[in-house]
């Protein structure tokens, strides 16, 4: 062995890692977390809502189309018609939701067809409409019966020609067709004593607010009747769908609660010397609601039998 090999420790001597550079910090040794104590698992997160309360409404998925009554109405119109496109925003929403589909004929004409999903949407909307109309018609029937019990003659679903105020002073007279839910007059042969009254029934708050934004409709009712009343139903919690302060002061307010009609505010009475001839003709052609006297006669017939 030479002196050089002896100084180097031999060819087989192990060579260790080089020492760290003096300008680099030495990394600290890894810290091992202590083991978790053997205890019961933590309780689950508390619920976001109280027990029995409805779950929170989740956000709609991105790109979802909010369909309303106007969409359901358009679907019914397309279903009843030949399906010619209108090319508006409502039609775009229905096409994007998959409720309508485009069909091209052999001649290149494009029409619309209601899909199976659209048929299901129409059926669902009809169920909701029937439920609302049933509630509305029930209250209309109750108001008409109350008028007959008060000795009046009542009609439902009349179409009466009414005069509206001029759009500007000195302008042309305006006319419209009003359809009050209940129209009644006193059971008298003296025209000046007829005292016509209009009742407008509302069972949905959205419908009420929409109606209050139509001053011409209210003006038509006031032209036809010496008194105009709004009859308000209640929601699922038994609360009236509107407050008397929301109804214009010239109209009375009745609240339908627990099967009774409660006067929340009396209507302003205006004397009408006579009814227009067109109204008399409409009343003569229409069938009034069966009166309370007729019900009494039926009861007497059952007792006598």
C-alpha positions in Angstrom: 0.0 0.0 0.0 1.4 3.3 -1.0 1.5 6.4 1.2 -1.1 8.0 -0.9 -3.6 5.2 -0.4 -2.9 5.1 3.3 -3.7 8.7 3.7 -7.0 8.3 1.7 -8.0 5.4 3.9 -7.9 2.8 1.1 -10.0 2.2 -2.0 -12.8 0.5 0.0 -13.1 3.0 2.8 -16.7 4.4 3.0 -17.2 7.9 2.0 -19.8 9.8 4.2 -22.2 12.5 3.1 -20.7 15.9 2.6 -21.2 18.3 5.5 -24.0 20.9 4.9 -23.1 24.2 3.4 -22.5 26.8 6.1 -25.0 29.3 4.5 -28.1 26.8 4.5 -30.1 26.4 7.7 -30.5 22.9 9.0 -34.2 21.8 8.7 -35.8 21.0 12.0 -36.8 17.4 12.7 -40.4 16.5 11.9 -42.8 16.9 14.8 -45.1 13.9 15.3 -48.5 15.0 16.7 -49.5 13.2 19.9 -52.1 10.5 19.5 -55.8 11.5 20.0 -57.3 10.5 23.3 -59.7 7.6 23.1 -63.0 9.5 23.6 -66.4 9.4 22.1 -66.7 10.9 18.6 -67.8 14.5 18.4 -71.5 15.1 18.0 -72.9 15.8 14.5 -73.3 19.4 13.3 -76.5 20.9 14.6 -79.3 21.2 12.0 -79.6 24.4 10.0 -83.3 24.8 10.7 -85.5 24.0 13.7 -87.3 20.7 13.9 -90.5 20.7 11.9 -89.5 23.8 9.9 -89.2 23.5 6.1 -85.7 22.9 4.8 -83.8 25.9 3.4 -84.4 26.6 -0.3 -81.4 25.6 -2.3 -80.0 27.8 -5.1 -81.1 26.7 -8.5 -78.4 25.0 -10.7 -76.6 27.3 -13.1 -78.5 27.9 -16.3 -81.8 26.8 -14.8 -84.9 28.6 -16.2 -87.5 30.0 -13.8 -90.9 29.1 -15.3 -94.0 31.0 -14.3 -97.6 31.3 -15.3 -96.8 33.0 -18.5 -94.8 30.0 -19.6 -97.6 27.6 -18.7 -100.1 29.7 -20.6 -97.8 29.7 -23.7 -97.5 26.0 -23.5 -101.3 25.6 -23.5 -101.6 28.0 -26.4 -99.0 26.0 -28.5 -100.7 22.7 -27.6 -104.1 24.1 -28.8 -102.7 25.7 -31.9 -100.8 24.7 -35.0 -97.5 25.5 -33.2 -96.3 28.5 -35.2 -93.3 30.1 -33.4 -93.4 33.5 -31.9 -89.6 33.9 -31.5 -89.8 35.7 -28.2 -88.1 35.3 -24.8 -90.9 33.0 -23.4 -90.4 30.7 -26.3 -86.7 30.6 -25.8 -87.1 29.7 -22.2 -89.5 26.8 -23.1 -87.1 25.5 -25.7 -84.1 25.7 -23.3 -86.1 23.8 -20.6 -87.0 21.1 -23.1 -90.7 21.7 -22.9 -90.9 22.7 -26.6 -89.1 21.3 -29.6 -88.8 22.6 -33.1 -90.1 20.5 -36.0 -89.2 21.2 -39.6 -91.6 20.0 -42.3 -90.6 18.6 -45.7 -91.3 22.0 -47.2 -88.9 23.7 -44.8 -91.5 25.3 -42.5 -90.6 25.3 -38.8 -93.3 24.7 -36.1 -93.2 24.0 -32.4 -94.3 20.8 -30.7 -95.0 20.3 -27.0 -92.7 17.5 -25.6 -93.7 14.9 -23.1 -92.1 17.0 -20.4 -94.2 20.0 -21.6 -97.4 17.9 -21.3 -96.5 17.0 -17.8 -95.9 20.7 -17.0 -99.3 21.6 -18.4 -101.0 18.9 -16.3 -99.2 20.2 -13.1 -100.2 23.8 -13.8 -103.8 22.7 -14.5 -104.0 21.0 -11.1 -102.8 24.2 -9.4 -105.2 26.3 -11.4 -108.1 24.1 -10.5 -107.3 24.3 -6.8 -107.1 28.1 -6.9 -110.3 28.4 -9.0 -112.1 26.0 -6.7 -111.2 28.2 -3.7 -112.1 31.3 -5.6 -115.4 29.9 -6.9 -116.3 28.7 -3.4 -115.9 32.2 -2.0 -117.8 33.7 -4.9 -120.7 31.3 -4.2 -120.6 32.3 -0.5 -120.8 36.0 -1.3 -123.6 35.5 -3.8 -125.6 33.5 -1.2 -125.1 36.2 1.4 -126.5 38.7 -1.0 -129.6 36.6 -1.6 -130.1 36.1 2.1 -130.0 39.9 2.5 -133.0 40.0 0.1 -131.0 41.0 -3.0 -130.9 39.5 -6.5 -127.4 38.4 -7.3 -125.6 37.3 -10.5 -122.2 35.7 -11.1 -119.9 36.1 -14.1 -121.7 38.9 -15.8 -120.1 40.9 -18.6 -121.2 44.5 -18.3 -120.4 47.6 -20.3 -118.9 50.3 -18.1 -117.8 53.8 -18.8 -114.3 54.9 -17.8 -113.0 58.4 -17.0 -111.6 60.4 -19.9 -107.9 60.0 -20.4 -107.6 63.8 -20.5 -109.9 66.6 -19.7 -112.4 67.1 -22.5 -111.2 63.9 -24.2 -113.3 61.1 -25.7 -115.3 58.9 -23.5 -113.8 55.4 -22.9 -115.7 52.2 -22.5 -114.8 48.7 -21.4 -116.3 45.3 -20.5 -116.2 44.7 -16.8 -116.7 41.2 -15.3 -117.4 41.5 -11.6 -117.4 38.3 -9.6 -120.8 39.1 -8.0 -123.2 41.8 -9.1 -126.4 42.3 -7.1 -129.4 44.7 -6.8 -132.2 45.1 -4.3 -135.3 43.1 -4.9 -137.5 46.0 -5.9 -139.5 47.3 -8.8 -138.4 50.9 -8.2 -135.4 51.7 -10.3 -134.0 54.4 -8.0 -134.0 51.8 -5.1 -132.0 49.2 -7.0 -128.8 50.1 -5.2 -126.4 48.0 -7.3 -123.3 46.5 -5.5 -120.2 45.0 -7.0 -118.1 42.4 -5.1 -114.6 41.4 -6.4 -113.2 38.2 -4.8 -109.5 37.6 -4.3 -108.0 34.5 -2.8 -104.4 35.0 -4.0 -102.2 37.9 -2.9 -100.4 38.1 -6.2 -103.7 38.4 -8.0 -104.8 41.1 -5.5 -101.7 43.2 -6.1 -102.0 42.8 -9.8 -105.7 44.0 -9.6 -104.8 47.0 -7.5 -102.4 48.2 -10.2 -105.3 48.5 -12.6 -107.2 51.7 -11.8 -109.4 51.4 -14.9 -110.8 48.1 -13.7 -111.7 49.6 -10.3 -113.2 52.7 -12.1 -115.4 50.3 -14.1 -116.7 48.7 -11.0 -117.4 52.0 -9.4 -119.3 53.1 -12.5 -121.5 50.0 -12.3 -122.3 49.9 -8.6 -123.2 52.3 -5.9 -120.8 50.3 -3.7 -117.7 48.3 -4.6 -116.3 45.7 -2.2 -113.1 43.6 -2.2 -113.6 40.2 -0.6 -110.3 38.9 0.6 -109.6 35.2 1.4 -106.9 33.9 3.8 -103.7 32.0 3.2 -102.7 28.6 4.4 -101.9 30.0 7.9 -105.3 31.7 8.2 -104.0 35.2 7.6 -105.8 37.6 5.2 -104.0 38.0 1.9 -104.2 41.8 2.2 -104.8 44.6 4.7 -107.6 47.1 4.5 -105.1 49.9 4.1 -103.9 48.4 0.9 -107.3 48.7 -0.7 -108.3 52.1 -2.1 -110.5 54.1 0.3 -113.5 54.3 -2.0 -113.9 50.5 -1.8 -115.1 48.4 1.1 -113.2 45.4 2.5 -114.7 42.0 3.6 -112.5 39.3 5.1 -113.5 35.7 4.7 -112.6 34.0 8.0 -113.8 30.8 9.5 -116.8 30.6 7.1 -118.0 34.1 7.8 -117.6 37.4 6.0 -116.3 40.0 8.4 -116.5 43.7 7.5 -113.0 45.2 7.8 -114.0 48.6 6.3 -117.3 49.8 5.0 -117.7 50.9 1.4 -118.4 54.4 0.3 -122.1 54.5 -0.8 -122.9 56.5 -3.9 -126.5 57.0 -5.0 -127.2 55.9 -8.5 -130.5 57.2 -9.8 -130.8 54.6 -12.5 -129.0 51.7 -14.2 -127.9 52.0 -17.8 -130.1 50.3 -20.3 -127.2 48.0 -21.3 -126.9 46.7 -17.8 -130.7 46.0 -17.6 -130.5 44.1 -20.8 -127.5 42.0 -19.5 -129.4 41.3 -16.2 -132.5 40.2 -18.2 -130.5 37.8 -20.3 -128.6 36.2 -17.4 -129.7 33.7 -14.8 -129.5 35.0 -11.2 -128.3 32.9 -8.3 -131.0 30.8 -6.6 -132.5 32.9 -3.9 -132.9 32.2 -0.2 -136.6 31.9 -0.5 -136.3 29.1 -3.0 -134.1 27.2 -0.6 -136.7 27.7 2.1 -139.4 26.3 -0.2 -137.3 23.2 -0.8 -136.9 22.7 2.9 -140.7 23.1 3.5 -141.2 20.4 0.7 -138.9 18.0 2.5 -140.7 18.6 5.8 -144.1 18.1 4.3 -143.0 14.9 2.6 
